[in-house]
Amino acid sequence: MPAGDSNAERLELVRAALAAAGADGVSGPELARALGCSRAAVHRHVDALRRQGLTVGADGRGYRLAGAQDLVVPALIVPDLEPPLAGPILWRPSTGSTNDDLVALAREGASEGTVVGADHQRAGRGRRGRSWEAAPGEALLVSVLLRPPVAPVDAGPLTIAVAVALADALQALGVGSVAVAWPNDVLVGGRKVAGILLELAADQERVGWVVAGVGVNVRSAPRLTDARWPPASLADSGAPPARAELLAGFLRALSRRYRGWLAAGPGELLRAFAPLDALAGRRVELGLGGETVAGDAAGVDELGRLRLVTREGERSFASGEVARVLA
């Protein structure tokens, strides 16, 4: 394990060593050698992790994580990722919003594949300014930076790509009955376990960057009174996956779906989305600000728009909110 050049890097290395050691723990001298610092400095780093919310026990044999703590350690994830979404991953104990953090980095020129995640968000949000709530350490809260070389009009399928990639990752971990409700909800057994929020900057000809934010209820779900889909968590249907495992699987799946879309267009994405489509064949009401349109959902088109068969014929919608599912 190479020594870090900064305090933040050393904290990351200690966190990684504790996570990798598990119940066996790791000795103070071993950490000191790996970090190139004194045992007193190791103790200070461990105390700093405790202040961040980690429960670290210590005895004569060394340091170890107490209990079953669901850590996300970037140093253990990045080596298994695939380009172009291969990190870096910046993980924070708490932040206002991972999307806001990554938007700021995108404006500063951060590279495609940069990821910002957090154990807790103080001001997380979903579409249309709704708050996204999650108890500390209970959800996967992460944002990914994309820089697709496409015109803004062609960027519509990106939300589909993110949703399908998350479904890929969940299914690979054994989660069943996964579906996607256009445009940004991922369901398990008809209940919402995840939401997606995309934000982008573009001129008339090219997209500058896209920040794809994802929140997954892993161990618990918030109580909501106005939800379109009843909230749920992955723990509701059995032992939930580790957040790190879910994050790694999601990033690998998104990298593949994103590469495929850039190379060959949206055809494969749409074929993958079709069996996941929670709205297909159902009659829905779509809210469009001051207008509500009712129709039978008929999938999405090549621009990622919802197709509705209405009394006046088929129409496609790039935005809007499914207010009700009527049948």
N, C-alpha and C positions, 0 to 999 in steps of 0.2 A: 504494500500500500504506500504510494508516494506521499511525501510530506506536502502539506498545503502551504501556500505562501501567505495566507491571510487567516484571520480569526474565523471568518465564515467558512472557509474551506476546511479548516481543522475541525470545526463543529460538524461539518458534513461527514468528514472521515470518521469521527468518533461515533456518530449516529450509524453510519454504515457498518462499522465494526461491531457495534452492539446488536444491530439487526442480524448480521450474519452469524454471530456467535450464539444467538438464541439463549436457551436455558443454560448452556455451558458457561456463558460469560467470557469476559476477556480481562486479562490482568492489567494492572496499572503499568508495570514495566514494559509489557508488550505494546501498549498504546503509546507510551513515551518513546520507544524506539521507532515505531512507525511514523510518529509525528515529528520526531527530531526535537523533542522538548522535554522538560523536566516532569517528574511525577506530580509535582505541585501544579504545573500548568494543566496536566491532564485532569486533575481534580477540579480546577476552575472551569475547564470545558464541560465536564460532566454536570457541574452545578448550573452552568448556563443552559444546558439542555433541560435540566429539571425546571428551570424558570420558564422555559418554553412549553412546559406541560408534560414532558416525558417523565415517567416513573422509573427511576434507575436505582436498583439496590446495590449495596456494596458490602463485602465481607473480606475475610482474609485471602480469598482466592481471586478477588477482582470485582469487576462491575458487570451487572447483567440487567436486562429489562425485566421489570416486575409484571407478572400476569401476561395476558394476551393483548398486546398493544399493536394496533393495525397501522404500522408505520409505512410511509412512502419515503424511500431513500433513493434519490436520483442516481447516485453512484452505482447502485445495484441494478438499475433499469436501463440506463443509456447504452451500455454495451450490447444489449439485445435488440436495439431498435434498428429500423431500416430507413435508408434515405428515400425521399428527401426529408422525412420528419424524424430526425435522429437526435433531437436535442439542440442546445442544452435544455435541461429542466431546472427551473428555479422554484424551489419549494419553500413556502413560508408558513410558520405556525398560525399566523392570523394576518388578514389584510382586509382592505375595504372591499375590493372586487378584483378577481383575477383578470377579468376582461379589461378593466381600467388600467391595471398594471401593465398588461401586455400591449394595449393600445399605445401607451406612453413609450414603451420600448420599440414598437413598430415605427413610430414617428421618428425615433432616434436612429433607425436603420438596422434594427435587430434582424438576424438572418432567419430565413424560412426554416420552420421546424422548432423554433424557440417555444418553450412551454413554460407557463406560469401556473403553479398549483398552490393550494393552501388547505390546511386542516380546518380553517374556519374563515368565513367571510362576514364582515360586519355590515356590508351594504351590497350583498349579492342581488342580482336582478335577472328577471326573465324578459320575455317580449312585452312590449307596450308598457314598460316601466314597472311591471309587477316585481315585488320583492321575491327573492329566492332564499328560503330559510333552511338551515340545517344545523343540527347540534354539532359542536366541535368534535372532529374526528369520526363523525358518523356517515359522512358522504364523500364522494369523490368530486372535488371542485377543481376544474382545470380548464385552461384556455390554451389554444394552439395557434401559432402564427403561420399563415399561408400567404404565398406571393404568386398566385396563378397568373401566367402570361396571357390573359384573356381580356376581352372587352367586358364592360359591366353587364351588358345584356346577356352575355353568355355565362355569367357566374351563378345563375339561379340554381343549377343542380348541386352546388356545394352543400347546401343544407341537407339534401338527399344523401350525398356522399357521407357526411358526418353521421347521420342517423343510421344508415346502413352499416357503416363501420362499427358503430356502437352495438348494433344488433349482432353483427358478426362476433364481436368480442364476448358478448353475453352468452350467445349460443355455444361458443367454443368452451366456455366455462360451465356448461351444463344447464344454463337457465333456459327453461322452456316457455312456450306460449308468448314469445316476443313479437311485438307488432310496433308499427310506426303510425302515428296519427299526424297527417300533414298539418302544419309544416315542421313542427319542432318537438313533438312529444314522443317519447319512447315508452311503450306499455308492456307490462307483464301480466298476463291473465286479465286484460282489460283495465288495469289500473296503472296510473302513471308512476314510473320509477325514475324517469330522467327527462330533462329539458335541455334544449339547445338554443343558443343565442349567437347569431352571426352579426358582426359589425365590420364595415369595410370603408376604405377610402379609395376613390377612383376619380379619374378625369373622364372626358367623353370617350377616349379611345382605349384606356387601359386601367385595370385594377391595380392599385398600388399595394394594398395589403388587405387581408381578411383575418380577423380574429374570431376563431370558433370557440365559444365557451360552452362547456358541458357540465351539468350538475347531475350526479347520480345518487339517489337515496340508497345507501348500502346497508346500514344497520338500523335506521329508523326513518320515519317519514314525518314531515310537519303536519300539523292539523290545519286544514284549509276549509273555508266555508263557501268559497266561490269557484272551486276548481271545476273545469270542464270534465276531467277524468278523476275518479277517486284516487287520492295519493296512496302510494305503497312503497315498500322498500324491498330490496333483494332478500333481506332476512325473513320476510313474510312467507317465502316459499321454500325455506330450508337454510342451511348454513351459508352465509353470504361469502363471496370470494374476498380475498385480501384486496385492499384498494390498489396496492402496487401491482398485483397480478392483473387486475382489471385495467389499470392505466397502461401497462405495457402492451396488453392485448389490443386495446383500443388504438393506441398509436401505431402499432404495426398494421392493423386492419385499415386504418385511415390512410396510411402511406400507400398501401396497395390500391385502395379504391381511388385515391387522388391521382396516382400515377396512371392508372387505367383510364380515368376520365380525360386527363390531359393528352394521352397518347391516342385514344380511339373514340373520344366523344362519349355521350351519355348513355349509349345503348345498353351496355352491360349493367350500369347503375340502375337503369329503369327495370331491367329484367330481375335484378336482385331485390329491388324495392317492391315489385308487384305482389309476391306472396306475403310480404310483411304489411301491406297496406290495410290499416284498420278501418278505413272509410270506404273502400271500394265496394260498389253495389249498394251502399246505404244512402238513405235520403238525409240530407243535412241542411242546416241553415248556416250561411256564411255571412258574418258581419263585416261590412265595408265602411266603417265610420257611420255615416247617416243612412246607409242603405243595407238592407238584408236581402240576400238572394237564397232561394231554396232550390234544391235540385238533387239529382242522383249522382253521387261521386263516381267518376269513371277513371280514376288513376291520375297520373301526372304526365305532362308532356315533356318534350326534350329540353325545355327551359326550366323545368322544375315547377311549373305552374299547375295548380289544381284544376282538373277538368270537371265541370258540372254540366249535366244534361238538365236543362230547365225547360219550362213550357215554351220558351221562345227559341229553343235549340241549344246546342252545346256552346259553353263559354269557358274560357281559361282565365285563371286568376293568379297573379304573381304574389299577391298579399291578401290579407284578410284573416279573420279568425272564425274557426268553427264554433259557433255559439251553441248549437244543439245538434244532436244526432236524432233524427225523427224516427227512423226505422232501420 
